[in-house]
Amino acid sequence: MFPRRAKGLLDFCMAALCVWAAYHHTPAGALLRKATAWATGTRSTARPLLAYYDGVSGTAVTAPLVAPDVPLMRTLTDAEALAWGTHLALKSMDARARAPVVALASELGVSTAALLDSQEGPAAARRLHAALTEDFPGEEARLTALFAGRVPARYALDRMKAEGGTPSLERLASQLPPGFEGASVGAAQALALATAFGLAWPVHESARVTSPFGERFHPVLGRRKLHTGVDLGVPIGTSVAAVADGVVRRASEDAVNGRVLVVDHGRGVTTAYCHNSELLVRVGERVSRGQRVALSGNTGRSTGPHLHYQLELAARPMDPLKFRTALRSVAKDAAP
């Protein structure tokens, strides 16, 4: 008799758990919670179940790098983008790591406060780049000189010339004298940030942001969670364009992201495009800025047609809107 009662109690508990899970963690439950709140005049924690993101690259979500305080609403030149990247990289570094930059700034009469100031910083950083351009015309060599110092950078560059090949940031870092290994970190951050400023937009400019980057109430887990991209409300079949030249690193489908593309743009910058109805490129394929790479859809864990667009710098998610430097789309220029 007792085992039968115990089984009945267990069945009741499991049924109650299923009802609770359905009420709090399913689209139907969210709609019911909103309807109940509306009928009773109370406030509901349920949010519209737009698509959400649980991970494309599989990397852990950590604190993002420093980003601009406000979106920049005009196109930046390459020099301006590099200056912005340098300024933001400096803001994320400690005082010891900034020492070579501070020394150069002092030599040129640029204050450290100006370099770190949100308004004056980019212009101050551009002055530093201008002072180094004659001796270090390449961006990566110039950043090495900026973050390591002129003498260590010249030493690394001379060794590189003796060996031959392109003086990339990685190769220059390997040729720096002992004690300067950490300088490449700031240079790499600046280069990644500058590259992010040059990215275009994957869909037409009129696409509405239905869920922004940042913490939000997770519709399934029932708790607040970082949304690591932006959701753009577009109809199924909308052209999705690559935001910059790059190489396709992932073109597959899973239960969460649906049909998903990940494009590597180099310099530590990758972008992801999720919930597509069709993928038009394959892994390993090189794509060009503005090239149509997918058609948007409603695949995966999604509750409506949209594109989840994600930007990562050094495997860290960043708010793409903070780097959107022009209200101009490349998708409309893609092949029909």
Phi, psi and omega in degrees: 000318183295314178303322180295319178294320180297319179295320178297318179295320179295317178298319179297316181296318179295320178296318178297321179295319179296318179297316179299316181296318180295322182292322186260339191230023176227158178304318180297319178297319179297318178296320179295320179295319179294319180295319178296317179297319179295319182291325183265353180074021179258179182257134180256145176272353180288139179244161176303134187276072172283172181294152176226169190239130180245004176130132176249309184277343181086003180278153179289144178278118179242176180300128183290161175293169178295134178238166178302149180293327180221154177298146178262120190260033172211159181288133177266147171287167179300320180294320179293320179297319179294322178294317177298316179299319179295314179301314182290324177296320178297321181296333182271356184261157176276171186298323182294317181292334180277357188307311180299323179292318179297321179296316178295319179298319179298321179297327183263001179076026178256125183283150177297323179300321179294321180298325184265354182284136184298330181270314186270341188305308181301319179294320178295318179295325179294324176298320179296317179297319180298323181291337183260351189298321183297316182277333182227078185293330180283142183301316186288323175293322180293320178294324176297317178295324182292316186267342179251335185113155183298312186295309178300323180292320178295321177300313180295320182292320178296320178294323179295317181297324179294326180276334183087167180100171181283132180283074178287164181299319181295317181291321177296319180298324180288343182258358179293151178297159177304139179100351182246014184300325183288346183295332183291340181295309179297321179296319180294321178296316180298319181292319178296315180296319179297321178296321180297327179292339181270359183286146175270198182243142188282340181226181184296152188293342181276355180298130183277137174282107183271342175206114185280175175290144175126181181291140177209167178285117182289122186290343180256315182284342178072026178212169181285140184209149180289124172269112194268021176202196175237142176263128182246117183284102179226151180294157176301135179094002177292138179296133176247123185252146173295135185275352177192167174300148179179187180238134180287119180261337178213134175214090188208189181222140173217173187290337183267305186271353184067214176281117191232142174242141171234125182244130178264119182261004182082169178059026177082014183249126174229153175231151180231147183227112190246161174071027181287157174272335180207139176256133186252001179226166184240165177300135180090348181282138175275135180239156181250154177304127180090351180290136178288120185246345181198168171244129184296161182201214183213036183270162180078204181277083186221147181245013178180155180301128178186172173242126170267117181247129184231141176241130176235136174241122183052043178066019177245129181291138178233158178285112182299330182295333180290341181249008180280098189268004178203144176275051183229133180259153174259347184297325183290344178268355182288160180296140182290000000 
